[in-house]
């Protein structure tokens, strides 16, 4: 829907003169009233959670706000998206809007080709345990042994060490998610059946393609920080229909100007001030006092490639180095009612490269509540191999997986289908990508950024982070223009006392270690673990010897076999009795607790906490 140009949109000289006379007349009507000047103007690009957050606050502060969107309406979210317990800022604004779009808290399940693997309860209904015990104890694992469920305990060393600071992100970002779980002792089975699927649907890619820093941030926010954080509600229809469209109408009543089908093609700079003075959207130029780019990675990359001005700034050129992920959504109408135990389901093991979920829309959406048939939606992440296929081929790929999860689908017939392809629609938090992510402020004094991929220190994730960065961008506009009040941003729930105490102790210990010449080099040491067959016990019981070699260059370049020989000589064991070994060079896990867990706990409890480190299991 094309809106008529506002006073902030000036046509270029190629427009006929009559058009110019009409616009001059409009500008005369909006001349400053006798009692004061016109409000300052702000242009926001992107009608998603970030853009709406910025526009919402700036309108309340009396600014003249224009919201531009590449589509015809509010930016639709990909498929079905949950609203998790810690989305406190989003729940607050939804209450302010006076809408009631959400279901009750729901349970979820994980499926593999063998059937159901994990059943998640509603955690807030259960007695609260210190983190992360609730996340480990309360879920039902029909097939996963207790010994595997205990192996993530050493991972808390990394969780404690990762405090969402810039240093923590740079420290863990070069490592892959899979390496993180392996090096901190998680068993292979636990990774394959629990953590791997969580990473695939949370970060949209397999663990070997995801940053360990992003993994720790996502896991801590949703799973490990507080027991109830993984509880989720769903929108009882599309987010656009239930939340964004009513929100847009309320903002337009307050003076917001919304224009769809507008894509920025270049920016105009004021050479004297260094500020952006206008933005071109095809044949239109929108002038304003401040600008907010609240768009995703692929949208910003498209803007950068068409804007010579943005190409002069390294921070924007770095964005071109970021990757995105393809998503495919498949909605199916079946000819009969099929009982699906849980509304939301995570699936894995069918395709190593793609994670996927399926949702029972009959129990989530109001529109399908009385349907005689079953309506479900499947989302496949990292689905580039499906994009070129025809709809029928994609459905043919999906149905065998669904039938393995829910056997009742075997007899059901598809009566209607809808396939939506979303290329380059999700951010890929790949190893090493953090240094290319943008911050909220830019080298242009009046151009600000917002979105779920923008670096900030709030600690939230996904749409909650997008909303928070939108408020942060609005606050930067308020600060730059010197008018209005700052938005109040609800902080994430504080760390539980024992986590906070451990983090403080870890920081102090690391500060002390960094000042000791003998301890400082341990950051670049070599950690080696050797497993021997125990002489008087069954073969499955193994002895575990761990040694942290010094940082000297000779150790870093020394062949693994010589390091194993050295360790065997130190402990007086025959190398012929060795079953396997694991060696980590230049480990990033230099924190105090990392060394304690890897060199201490894993040594003394090899049958439980140390089993994930064994090369044979990975």
C-alpha positions in Angstrom: 0.0 0.0 0.0 1.6 3.3 -1.1 1.0 6.1 1.3 0.8 9.7 0.1 4.1 11.6 0.6 4.4 13.3 4.0 6.1 16.7 4.6 9.4 14.8 5.1 9.3 13.3 1.6 10.6 15.7 -1.1 10.4 14.6 -4.7 13.5 14.9 -7.0 13.7 17.3 -9.9 12.4 14.8 -12.4 8.9 15.1 -11.0 6.6 17.5 -13.0 6.3 21.0 -11.8 2.7 20.5 -10.8 3.8 18.1 -8.2 6.2 20.6 -6.8 3.5 23.2 -6.4 1.3 20.7 -4.6 4.1 19.9 -2.1 4.9 23.6 -1.5 1.3 24.1 -0.6 1.5 21.2 1.9 4.6 22.6 3.5 2.9 26.0 3.9 0.1 24.4 5.9 2.7 22.8 8.2 4.6 26.1 8.8 5.6 26.6 12.5 2.7 27.7 14.6 2.9 31.0 16.6 3.5 29.2 19.9 6.6 27.3 18.9 8.7 25.3 16.4 7.7 22.1 14.7 8.8 18.9 16.5 12.1 17.4 15.3 11.9 14.6 12.8 13.1 11.1 13.0 13.0 8.4 10.3 13.0 4.8 11.3 13.7 2.0 8.8 12.2 -1.4 9.5 8.7 -2.2 10.8 9.7 -5.2 13.1 10.2 -5.4 16.8 13.2 -3.0 16.8 11.6 -0.4 14.6 8.3 -0.5 16.4 10.1 -0.1 19.8 11.9 3.0 18.5 8.8 4.6 16.9 6.7 3.8 20.0 8.9 5.7 22.4 9.8 8.6 20.1 6.1 9.2 19.3 5.4 9.4 23.0 8.2 12.0 23.4 6.6 14.3 20.8 8.9 13.7 17.8 7.6 13.7 14.2 8.3 10.0 13.4 8.2 8.4 10.0 8.4 4.6 9.8 9.5 3.1 6.5 9.2 -0.6 5.6 10.3 -2.5 2.5 7.1 -4.5 2.5 3.5 -3.3 2.3 2.9 -3.7 6.0 4.6 -4.6 9.3 7.5 -7.0 8.8 6.2 -10.5 9.2 8.1 -12.9 11.4 9.2 -16.2 9.9 6.8 -18.9 10.8 5.7 -19.5 14.4 7.7 -17.8 17.1 7.5 -18.3 20.9 7.5 -15.7 23.6 9.6 -16.9 26.4 9.3 -16.2 30.1 12.1 -13.6 30.3 10.6 -11.4 27.5 9.7 -8.9 30.1 9.9 -5.8 27.9 7.7 -7.3 25.2 5.1 -8.5 27.7 5.1 -5.0 29.2 4.4 -3.2 25.9 1.7 -5.8 24.9 0.0 -5.1 28.2 0.2 -1.3 27.4 -1.4 -1.9 24.0 -4.3 -3.7 25.7 -4.3 -6.8 23.5 -4.3 -10.4 24.7 -2.6 -12.4 21.9 -1.0 -15.2 23.9 -1.8 -18.8 24.7 -1.3 -20.3 28.2 2.2 -21.6 29.1 2.8 -24.8 27.1 4.9 -27.9 27.2 7.3 -29.0 24.4 9.1 -32.1 23.3 12.2 -33.2 21.4 12.0 -35.9 18.7 14.5 -38.1 17.0 14.0 -40.8 14.3 13.6 -43.2 17.2 10.7 -41.3 18.7 10.3 -38.8 21.6 13.6 -38.1 23.4 12.9 -35.2 25.8 9.7 -33.8 27.3 9.8 -30.4 28.8 7.4 -29.5 31.6 6.1 -26.0 32.6 9.1 -25.2 34.9 7.4 -22.4 36.9 4.8 -24.9 38.1 7.6 -27.0 39.8 9.6 -26.2 43.0 12.3 -23.8 42.1 15.8 -25.2 42.3 19.2 -23.4 42.1 20.3 -22.9 38.5 21.0 -25.0 36.5 19.6 -28.0 38.5 16.0 -27.4 37.4 16.9 -27.6 33.7 18.8 -30.8 34.3 16.4 -32.6 36.6 12.8 -31.7 35.7 12.7 -32.6 32.0 11.8 -36.2 31.2 14.4 -38.2 29.3 12.9 -41.6 28.3 16.2 -42.8 26.7 19.0 -40.7 28.0 21.0 -42.2 30.9 21.6 -40.3 34.1 25.4 -40.4 33.5 25.0 -38.4 30.3 22.7 -35.9 31.9 25.3 -35.1 34.5 28.1 -34.4 32.0 27.2 -30.7 31.4 28.0 -29.8 34.9 31.6 -28.8 34.0 30.0 -26.5 31.3 29.1 -24.2 34.1 32.7 -23.2 34.2 32.3 -21.6 30.8 28.8 -20.2 31.8 30.4 -18.5 34.8 33.3 -17.2 32.8 31.0 -15.8 30.0 29.6 -12.6 31.5 28.4 -11.0 28.2 31.2 -8.5 28.2 33.1 -7.6 25.1 36.1 -9.5 26.4 34.0 -12.6 27.0 32.5 -12.5 23.5 35.9 -12.1 21.9 37.3 -14.9 24.0 34.7 -17.5 23.1 33.6 -16.3 19.6 36.4 -18.1 17.7 35.4 -21.5 19.1 32.6 -23.5 17.6 29.6 -24.6 19.7 30.5 -28.2 19.2 34.0 -27.6 20.4 32.6 -25.9 23.5 30.5 -28.8 24.5 33.3 -31.3 23.7 36.0 -29.5 25.6 33.8 -28.9 28.7 33.0 -32.6 29.1 29.5 -33.0 27.7 28.9 -36.5 26.4 28.4 -37.0 22.7 24.9 -38.4 23.3 23.8 -35.5 25.4 25.1 -33.1 22.7 23.3 -35.0 19.9 20.0 -35.4 21.7 19.7 -32.2 23.7 22.2 -29.4 23.2 22.8 -29.9 19.5 19.1 -29.6 18.7 18.7 -26.6 20.9 21.6 -24.9 19.1 20.1 -25.8 15.7 16.7 -24.3 16.4 18.1 -21.4 18.6 20.9 -20.3 16.3 19.5 -21.9 13.1 22.6 -23.9 12.2 24.5 -27.0 13.4 26.9 -26.6 16.4 30.0 -26.9 14.2 28.8 -23.8 12.3 27.9 -21.6 15.4 29.9 -19.4 17.7 30.5 -20.7 21.2 30.0 -17.2 22.5 26.5 -16.9 20.9 25.7 -20.4 22.2 26.6 -19.5 25.7 24.6 -16.3 25.5 21.6 -18.0 24.1 21.7 -21.0 26.5 22.2 -18.9 29.6 19.3 -16.6 28.7 16.8 -19.3 27.9 17.9 -22.4 29.9 20.7 -22.1 32.4 20.2 -18.7 34.2 16.8 -19.4 35.8 14.6 -22.5 35.9 11.4 -20.9 34.5 13.1 -19.1 31.6 12.4 -21.9 29.1 8.6 -21.6 29.7 6.9 -20.3 26.6 3.6 -19.0 25.3 2.6 -18.7 21.6 0.7 -16.0 19.7 -2.8 -17.2 19.0 -2.4 -16.1 15.3 0.3 -14.5 13.3 2.3 -11.9 15.1 1.5 -9.4 12.4 -2.2 -9.9 12.9 -2.4 -10.1 16.7 0.3 -7.6 17.7 2.0 -5.5 15.0 -1.0 -4.4 13.0 -3.0 -3.2 16.1 0.2 -1.5 17.3 0.7 0.3 14.0 -2.9 1.6 14.1 -2.4 2.9 17.6 0.8 4.7 16.6 -0.8 6.2 13.5 -3.5 7.6 15.7 -0.8 9.4 17.7 0.8 10.9 14.6 3.1 8.2 13.2 3.6 8.3 9.4 4.0 4.8 7.9 5.1 4.2 4.4 5.4 0.7 2.9 7.3 -0.3 -0.2 10.2 2.0 0.7 13.7 0.7 0.4 16.7 3.1 1.2 19.0 3.3 -1.7 21.5 6.0 -0.4 22.1 8.6 2.3 22.8 12.3 2.0 25.4 13.8 4.3 25.9 17.3 5.7 29.6 17.9 5.0 29.8 20.5 7.7 28.4 18.5 10.6 29.1 15.0 9.4 25.5 14.1 10.1 23.0 12.4 7.8 20.6 15.0 6.5 18.4 12.8 4.3 17.9 9.3 2.8 16.8 8.4 -0.7 14.2 5.8 -1.3 14.0 5.6 -5.1 12.5 8.8 -6.3 11.8 10.1 -2.7 14.1 11.9 -0.3 13.2 11.8 3.4 14.8 14.5 5.5 15.1 14.3 9.2 17.2 15.2 12.2 18.0 11.6 13.2 17.7 8.2 11.6 17.4 4.6 12.9 18.2 1.5 10.9 16.2 -1.3 12.5 16.7 -4.0 9.8 18.3 -7.4 9.6 21.7 -8.4 8.3 20.6 -9.2 4.7 18.5 -6.0 4.4 21.4 -3.9 5.6 23.8 -5.6 3.2 21.4 -4.7 0.4 21.3 -1.1 1.5 25.1 -0.9 1.8 25.7 -2.3 -1.7 23.5 0.5 -3.2 24.9 3.3 -1.0 28.2 4.9 -1.9 28.2 6.9 1.3 27.9 3.8 3.6 30.6 2.1 1.6 33.0 4.8 2.9 32.7 3.5 6.5 34.5 0.3 7.6 31.8 -0.5 10.2 29.3 -0.9 7.4 31.7 -2.7 5.1 32.3 -5.3 7.8 28.6 -6.2 7.7 29.1 -7.6 4.2 31.3 -10.3 5.9 28.4 -11.6 7.9 26.4 -14.6 6.8 22.7 -15.3 6.9 20.6 -18.5 7.0 17.7 -19.7 4.8 14.5 -20.8 6.4 11.6 -22.7 4.8 8.1 -22.8 6.4 5.6 -25.5 5.4 1.9 -25.3 6.6 -0.2 -28.4 6.1 -3.9 -29.1 6.4 -4.7 -32.8 7.0 -7.9 -34.6 6.3 -8.5 -35.7 9.9 -7.9 -34.8 13.5 -4.5 -36.2 14.7 -3.7 -35.9 18.4 -0.3 -34.2 18.8 0.8 -34.5 22.5 2.6 -31.1 22.5 2.0 -27.9 20.7 5.7 -27.2 20.0 8.2 -29.8 19.0 11.9 -29.8 18.1 13.3 -32.5 15.8 16.8 -33.7 15.0 18.7 -36.6 13.6 16.9 -36.6 10.2 19.4 -34.2 8.5 22.7 -33.3 10.0 22.8 -29.8 8.5 19.2 -28.7 9.1 17.3 -28.2 12.3 13.5 -28.1 12.3 10.4 -27.8 14.4 6.7 -28.5 14.0 3.8 -26.8 15.7 0.2 -27.9 16.2 -1.6 -24.8 15.0 -5.0 -26.4 15.8 -4.1 -25.9 19.5 -2.3 -22.6 19.1 -4.3 -20.4 16.6 -7.8 -19.2 17.3 -8.7 -19.5 13.6 -8.1 -23.3 13.6 -9.6 -24.1 17.0 -12.8 -25.5 15.5 -11.3 -27.0 12.4 -12.4 -30.6 11.6 -8.9 -31.3 10.3 -5.4 -30.9 11.8 -3.4 -27.9 10.8 0.3 -27.9 11.5 3.4 -25.9 10.5 6.9 -27.1 10.0 9.9 -24.8 9.9 13.3 -26.0 8.5 16.4 -23.9 9.4 19.6 -23.8 7.4 17.4 -25.0 4.5 19.3 -23.8 1.5 19.1 -27.2 -0.2 15.3 -26.9 -0.2 14.9 -23.5 -1.7 15.1 -24.5 -5.4 12.7 -27.4 -5.0 9.0 -27.2 -6.0 6.4 -27.1 -3.2 5.5 -30.7 -3.8 9.1 -31.8 -3.4 9.5 -29.9 -0.2 6.4 -31.4 1.3 7.6 -34.9 0.2 10.8 -34.3 2.1 9.0 -33.1 5.2 6.2 -35.8 5.6 8.5 -38.8 6.2 10.1 -37.0 9.1 6.7 -36.0 10.6 5.5 -39.6 10.3 8.4 -40.9 12.3 7.6 -38.4 15.1 3.9 -38.9 15.1 2.9 -42.4 13.8 -0.8 -41.3 13.3 0.4 -39.1 10.4 0.9 -42.3 8.4 -2.8 -42.5 7.5 -3.5 -38.8 7.2 -3.8 -37.2 3.7 -2.7 -33.7 2.9 -5.6 -31.7 1.6 -3.9 -28.3 1.4 -0.4 -27.0 1.7 1.5 -23.7 1.7 5.2 -23.3 1.4 7.0 -20.1 2.2 10.7 -19.6 1.3 12.7 -17.1 3.3 16.2 -16.9 1.9 18.8 -15.1 4.0 16.2 -14.3 6.7 18.1 -15.3 9.9 21.4 -14.1 11.2 24.2 -16.7 11.2 26.2 -16.3 14.4 29.2 -18.1 12.9 32.5 -18.4 14.7 34.4 -15.2 14.4 31.4 -13.1 13.4 31.3 -11.0 16.5 33.9 -8.6 15.4 31.8 -7.7 12.3 28.6 -7.1 14.2 27.6 -3.4 14.5 27.0 -1.4 17.7 24.1 0.8 18.4 25.9 4.0 17.5 27.7 4.6 14.2 30.4 6.9 12.9 27.5 9.2 11.7 26.5 11.2 14.8 22.7 11.0 14.1 22.5 7.4 12.6 21.7 4.6 15.0 21.2 0.9 14.7 18.8 -1.6 16.2 18.0 -5.3 15.7 18.6 -8.7 17.3 22.1 -8.9 15.8 23.3 -5.6 17.1 25.8 -5.8 20.0 24.6 -4.7 23.3 25.0 -5.7 27.0 21.4 -6.2 28.0 21.7 -10.0 27.9 18.4 -10.8 26.1 18.0 -12.7 22.9 15.9 -12.9 19.7 12.8 -10.6 19.5 13.3 -9.4 23.1 16.8 -8.2 22.2 15.4 -6.6 19.0 12.9 -4.7 21.1 15.4 -3.7 23.6 17.9 -2.4 21.0 15.0 -0.4 19.5 14.5 1.3 22.8 18.2 1.9 23.1 18.3 3.5 19.7 15.4 5.7 20.7 17.3 6.7 23.8 20.3 7.6 21.7 18.1 9.9 19.6 16.7 11.5 22.7 20.3 12.1 23.9 21.5 13.4 20.5 18.6 15.8 20.0 18.5 16.9 23.6 14.7 16.5 23.9 12.3 14.1 25.6 12.8 11.5 28.3 14.7 8.2 28.1 12.8 4.9 27.7 12.8 2.7 30.8 14.3 -0.7 29.8 13.5 -3.6 32.1 16.7 -5.5 32.8 17.0 -9.2 32.6 16.5 -11.0 35.9 19.7 -10.8 38.0 21.9 -13.8 38.4 21.0 -16.2 41.2 23.1 -15.5 44.3 25.4 -18.5 43.8 26.1 -17.7 40.2 26.8 -14.1 41.0 29.2 -15.1 43.8 31.0 -17.5 41.5 31.3 -15.0 38.8 32.7 -12.4 41.2 35.2 -14.9 42.5 36.2 -15.9 39.0 36.8 -12.3 38.0 39.0 -11.7 41.1 40.9 -15.0 40.6 41.5 -14.1 36.9 42.7 -10.6 37.9 45.2 -12.2 40.4 46.3 -14.8 37.9 46.9 -12.1 35.2 49.3 -10.3 37.6 51.4 -13.4 38.3 54.2 -14.0 35.7 54.1 -17.8 36.2 50.3 -18.0 35.9 49.8 -15.6 33.0 51.3 -18.0 30.3 48.9 -20.8 31.3 46.4 -19.1 28.9 48.3 -20.5 26.0 49.1 -23.9 27.6 48.5 -27.4 26.3 45.9 -29.5 28.2 46.4 -33.2 27.7 44.3 -36.1 29.1 45.3 -39.7 28.8 43.0 -42.7 29.5 44.3 -46.1 30.6 42.6 -49.4 31.0 42.3 -50.1 34.7 44.1 -53.3 35.7 41.8 -54.8 38.2 38.4 -53.5 37.1 36.1 -54.2 34.1 37.3 -52.8 30.8 34.7 -50.0 30.7 36.2 -48.4 33.8 39.1 -46.2 32.8 41.7 -44.2 34.7 42.0 -40.5 33.7 45.2 -38.6 34.1 45.3 -34.9 33.2 48.2 -32.5 32.9 48.4 -28.9 32.0 51.7 -28.3 30.2 53.4 -24.9 30.3 53.0 -22.3 27.6 56.6 -22.6 26.2 56.7 -22.7 22.4 58.3 -26.1 22.5 55.0 -27.5 24.0 52.8 -25.7 21.5 54.7 -27.1 18.6 55.6 -30.4 20.1 54.0 -33.5 18.4 51.1 -35.0 20.3 52.9 -38.4 20.6 55.8 -36.8 22.5 53.5 -35.0 24.9 51.8 -38.3 25.6 55.2 -40.0 26.2 56.1 -37.2 28.6 52.9 -37.5 30.6 53.2 -41.3 30.8 56.8 -40.9 32.1 55.7 -38.4 34.7 53.1 -40.7 36.2 55.0 -43.9 35.7 52.6 -45.7 33.4 53.3 -47.8 30.3 52.2 -46.1 27.1 51.0 -49.5 25.8 48.2 -49.5 28.4 46.8 -46.3 27.0 43.4 -46.5 25.4 43.1 -43.0 24.0 44.0 -39.4 24.7 42.6 -35.9 24.2 44.8 -32.8 23.7 43.8 -29.2 23.6 46.3 -26.6 22.4 46.0 -22.9 23.2 42.7 -23.4 25.0 40.6 -20.3 25.3 39.4 -21.6 28.6 41.9 -19.7 30.7 39.5 -18.7 33.5 40.1 -19.9 37.0 37.0 -22.1 37.0 37.8 -23.5 33.6 41.1 -24.8 34.8 39.6 -26.1 38.0 36.9 -28.1 36.1 39.2 -29.4 33.4 42.2 -30.2 35.5 40.5 -31.2 38.7 37.0 -32.5 38.6 37.4 -34.4 35.4 40.5 -36.1 36.8 38.8 -37.3 40.0 35.4 -38.3 38.6 36.4 -39.8 35.2 33.4 -42.1 35.0 30.9 -39.3 35.2 32.0 -35.7 34.5 35.0 -36.6 32.4 33.5 -39.0 29.9 32.6 -36.3 27.3 36.3 -35.5 26.9 37.2 -38.9 25.6 38.1 -38.9 22.0 36.3 -42.2 21.4 33.0 -40.7 22.3 33.3 -37.8 19.9 
